[in-house]
Amino acid sequence: MASDPGQQWPLRRDGLAATGCWLGRDLASQTNAEYYRSGGPGSVPMKILFTFENPLPSAEADAEVFVTTARHLARLASKSWLHVPAADEAHCRAAAALAGMPVVRARAPIAPAALRHFVCGLTVVFRREFREADLIYTRNLWVASLALLAGQRIVFDHYRPWPAQIPPLGRWLHRLMCHRRFLANISHSEYTRARYLDLGVPGQKLYCVRNGFDPRRVGGPVPVETAKRRVGIEGSQKTVVYTGRVNHKKGLELVIEAARRLPDQLFVLVGSQGNGAIEAAARALGNVRLVPWQRPEALAAYLFAADVLLIPPSLKPLTQFGSTVIPLKLYLYMGCGRPILAGDSPDLREVLEDGRNALLCRPDCVESLIDGINTLTRDPRLAHRLAAEALADSRNYTWESRARKIAAIIRERLDSIATECGAWSREQSRAWLRHSRRWAVHLIRKRSLVLPPAVGLEAGPVARAGGQSAPGPGTGTRGSRR
């Protein structure tokens, strides 16, 4: 670990308390906890190397989550870098401006993507910044595994419940996350966190920290009639607005059918990037407006023009495609102060409460979706109350808030005794093999890597070792310290 005479750094990478093992004149006798408190509220006196394996800038949600979290977390660290592939120096400068920190250009090809990810992991361990950093913050399991082999600490941040979606990875994931230098797995839902608990990963390493939004993207409130006129809609026209990817993976076929049955409502789908099946169906209806993908500063006008902000009430994104667990748009919706209509799915229920801050309808049921739209557009008092509650809740879901929670987790984990995991049991092996066989059959039949849940959405792929129970739900949940 780097030794900078002007600063004080813990000397050990094993997560053990290191009382007395500090560089510096005044802190030699301090404990870790006292030391971190001395850094000021929210500060992380550590050097962090963030790694992201896709070129920037990017309109993808994973890039927004990772880079925005990194930018805010870097403000709380003493030093930080972003390791990222870039085609040229111009792209390096763009990535540095986006992330708000120096960029370490990955020595990897831009294409193909699989080779890019592979080479990023192989080469990052040889960079000077890798050796200087006190921990690696990544969303890539390949990078995490190689960094552990090279002697680094790891904080992993990803939304997918990999043990449930690709069960053959289970045993390797268990071994990886039980490593003493694997500090924390950050997920943005209890749904995903529970899948790792089911795998037998200690609760002390598993945290749920919600995603967020940037209030500056919303700006000040705009009356709905004014916002409608700004985007070319009559002020009296009732509108149902969806923003995000316009494709078959988002459950939008339900929305198209609802539009067909509600000709007096205007459905606005913001985010079209092509001429797929959803776009073709939408163009056949006079009350559906397709809007191209909008830059963040332009999106707010459409959000404020909504009488109903819609998250398509389909389980497909969660269970069939595995591409969405609590959609990122939810937090932006909440911050706009417009009523939200969504499906009653297990991930959304972690944030939305039917009748309090949103209206939830039965998943994959057009009739229930239509009833929800009619309820919100015909009952302005209810719509206003739900919107006000969602707006109040949104104050807890900003990127700055997320970064501060993660900073507190890092401080806590660095001050914790290394967590030892129990051995992989026979019960776990049997469950792992059973679900892996089911995954293989699904792959052959459906040609899909993502395994949907077997019975209900709450069942995990591997029984918890030793009857381990999950800590109670909540943001930043963790188990007891050992």
Order of alpha helices (4+ residues) and beta strands (2+ residues): alpha-beta-alpha-beta-alpha-beta-alpha-alpha-beta-alpha-beta-alpha-alpha-beta-alpha-beta-alpha-alpha-beta-alpha-beta-alpha-beta-alpha-beta-alpha-beta-beta-alpha-alpha-alpha-alpha
